Amino acid sequence: MVSGTDFKNRRPLSTRELSLYPPQSRLRWVASQDAELAAMDDNGAFKPILRRTAIAQGSHIVQSQFVYTLKEDEERARLVARGDQQQKSENNYSPVIRAESERVLDCIAIEHGMEIEHVDFSVAFLNPLTSDDRPKPCIEIPPGYILVDEHGEAKEGDYVLMLMKYIYGLREASQEWNKLLHSKLLSIGWKRTVADPAVYFKPRTTEQIQQGEPPKILGLTVDDIKLCLSPEETEEFCEKLTKDFKVHREGKFTSGLGVEAQQEPGYMFIHQQSKIMDLIDKLDVDPWNLKRSSVPMREKTVLQKSKEGDVRADKKKYLSLVYSLLYIARKTRPDILFSVIQLARKVSDPNMTHWRELLRTIEYLNSTFDRGLHVSQLECNKKNKVKKLELYGYTDASFCADENKNSVTGSALFINDNIVSWYSGKQDSRPLSSYQAELNAVVYGVQEVMYIRL
């Protein structure tokens, strides 16, 4: 048994780790597992079948496991299939709203004095049926469970579970769910945007725009929806979806995909404080023991490639930390993006110099833990019926900025006073002058403006 751990606020990473929990904590998670299996059984998600029969039918059998999450202090266990064991297929793409689109949606809602609402689909992937023109996939019975007959006795024989509906983890599950939801949204009058396939809108007439009617927009993140609608419109929207899906109206958007938000009338604060704490936990260091840093990277720092004789850093740990930093930088922290991009270029062969700069960036995040994005409404938009939405941006370039003489582009785009897009990265071509480098940066900025306008 694991001791000295706060099990109440900790989720197990595997069924094996759960077996080491104290009985009282373990039973709560087991109850969540039982509820998940009961819900799937009630939905007809699977049926038991002998292994030899499944193999004879051409079904591919993969393992299953529980994934554990804590949501608002409630233990939740989700049964998933090991999709990594499936045979690879050509196209399993399912769109998720881009970070830039999400910030534009937030900005539009706040400027129109609206709140972003969160709508969740219960057991979303259990809706679309598995295609009948190919063998149905099968999963192993979850660890710790056995099949019983009507008398409550264990069934004899080697059984697996044949899936009658898609479940989380299957390669094609997300795409099939998106196809189903897309067709439903089209049927109730929504249209998909050209630039981002995970963003939908309801067309407005010229008269409605002139009268200042707010836009109707939604963004998809797999089985969650962020809505930019009035409360009455949200209620009507949920009623239409309820005819085909199990929909839960969560109220004001507070968290999703590692991002947290605090909303007030005309104001929104978006941050990733929990994500930053998870990142620091990966270091196995007490946050209070980390040094304080006022900058994510020292000025004019150029990270050199590792050379023979350099002490190498733990590549796996370095890679994990850099990927976590990239997610934070892309979502809510433009102030660390430049330094994280520099660190990301060294993931193939990091040395201790790179590691020290990585620690400096994490120390900076720890020192500025409470920072995030502030989205606020213009004073004139609080009074005027027709809202002012002004899109503008800035670009810059550093000529021959690194050891390979590559130039770097930087850009930031705003709607009114709210930043919605930022970028830092090497230019695709090697310019012959600083003037050409600046032009390349402008071209990228214009592309991003055109994307947001679409």
Buried (B, 14 or more C-beta within 10 A) or exposed (E): EEEEEEBEEBBBEEBEEBEEBEEEBBEBBBEBBEEBBEBBEEBEBBEEBBBEBBBEEEBBBBBBBBBBEEEEEEBBBBBBBBBEEBEEEEEBEBBBBBBBBBBBBBBBBBBBBBBBBBBBBEBBBBBBBBEEEEBBBBBBBBBEEEEEEEEEEEEEEEBBBBBBBBBBBBBBBBBBBBEBBBEBBEEEEBEBBEBBBBBBBBEBEEEEEEEEBBBBBBBBBBBBBBBBBBEEBBEEBBEBBEEEBBBEBBEEBBBBBBBBBEBEEBEBBBBBBEBBEEBBEEBEEEBEEBEEBEBBBEEEEEBEEBEEEBEEBEEEBBBBBBEBBBBBBBBBBBBBBBBBBBBBBBBEBBBEBBBEBBBBBBBBBBBBBEBBBEBBBBEEBEEEEEBEBEBEBEBBBBBBBBEEEBBBBBBBBBBBEBBBBBBBBBBEEBBEEEEBBBBBBBEBBEEBBEBBEE
